[in-house]
Amino acid sequence: MRLADGNPMTKTLMLTLIFEVVVYVLAIPGMIQVDAVPLAPAFGTGLAAAALAGVAAGTLRRPIGWPLAWAAQVAGILLGLLTPWMFAVGGGFAALFLVEFILGKKIESRQ
C-alpha cells in the first residue's frame, strides 16, 4: 500500500513520521519514570521505533519506505506493551497516518 509518486500527501505522511520519531524518543523517559520500565528495554524499544520511523520518513519516496512506514505504525502501537499510554499515542499516530493515506488515495483517484 503506497501512494503514487508526486502525491502531495506524501509530504504530510513524512511529517507525521518525523513527529513520531520525536514522540518515540520522548516516550523513553516516560516509560522509565511513569511505568518503571528498566533502562535497556525502554531505550532499546524506544530508539528502535524512533529509528524505524526516521528511516521510513527518509525513504518514503522509494518503494522500501512504505513497508517501513506501516511497520513504524505497528511499532508505535506495540510500545504499549511496555507502557499502556503508548497504545493510545501509537494508535493515534496510526489513525492519523491511515487518514492521511486515505486522503492521498482520494487525491489520486480524482486526478
C-alpha positions in Angstrom: 0.0 0.0 0.0 1.6 3.1 -1.2 0.8 6.4 -2.9 1.8 7.4 -6.4 4.9 9.4 -6.9 4.2 13.1 -6.7 1.2 12.8 -4.4 1.1 15.9 -2.2 0.1 13.8 0.8 3.5 12.1 0.8 5.0 15.2 2.4 2.3 15.1 5.1 2.9 11.5 5.8 6.7 12.2 6.1 6.0 14.9 8.6 3.8 12.5 10.6 6.7 10.0 10.7 9.1 12.8 11.8 6.7 13.7 14.7 6.6 10.0 15.6 10.4 10.0 15.9 10.2 12.8 18.4 7.4 11.2 20.4 9.0 7.8 20.5 12.2 9.2 21.8 10.3 11.2 24.4 8.4 8.1 25.4 11.7 6.6 26.7 11.8 8.7 29.9 8.1 8.3 30.3 8.5 4.5 30.2 11.3 4.7 32.8 9.7 7.3 35.1 6.0 6.5 34.9 5.9 2.7 34.4 9.3 1.8 35.9 10.4 0.0 32.7 14.1 -1.0 33.0 16.6 1.1 31.1 17.6 -1.5 28.5 14.1 -2.3 27.2 13.0 1.3 27.4 16.0 2.6 25.4 16.0 -0.4 23.0 12.4 -0.4 22.0 12.0 3.4 22.1 15.1 4.0 19.9 14.2 1.1 17.6 10.8 2.5 17.0 12.2 6.0 16.5 14.8 4.8 14.1 12.3 2.8 12.1 10.1 5.9 11.8 13.1 8.1 10.9 14.3 5.7 8.2 10.7 5.4 6.9 10.4 9.2 6.7 13.7 9.4 4.8 12.8 6.6 2.3 9.1 7.3 1.9 9.7 8.4 -1.7 11.2 5.0 -2.5 9.3 1.7 -2.6 11.0 0.4 0.6 9.8 3.4 2.6 6.2 2.3 2.5 6.5 -1.0 4.3 8.8 0.7 6.8 6.2 3.4 7.4 3.5 0.9 8.1 5.9 -1.1 10.3 6.6 2.1 12.2 2.8 2.4 12.9 2.8 -1.1 14.3 5.9 -0.4 16.3 4.3 2.6 17.9 1.3 0.6 19.0 3.5 -2.2 20.3 5.3 0.2 22.6 2.1 0.0 24.5 3.2 -3.5 25.7 5.8 -1.7 27.8 3.7 1.3 28.8 -0.1 1.3 28.3 -0.3 5.0 27.4 1.6 4.2 24.2 -1.3 2.2 23.0 -3.3 5.4 22.8 -0.4 7.5 21.4 0.7 4.9 18.9 -2.8 4.2 17.9 -3.4 7.9 17.4 -0.5 8.2 15.1 -1.5 5.1 13.2 -5.0 6.5 12.8 -3.6 9.8 11.6 -1.3 8.0 9.2 -4.2 6.0 7.9 -6.5 9.0 7.4 -3.7 10.9 5.6 -3.1 7.8 3.4 -6.8 7.5 2.5 -6.9 11.2 1.6 -3.9 10.7 -0.6 -5.7 7.8 -2.4 -8.7 10.1 -2.9 -6.5 12.7 -4.4 -5.1 10.1 -6.8 -8.5 8.9 -7.8 -9.5 12.5 -8.8 -6.5 13.1 -11.0 
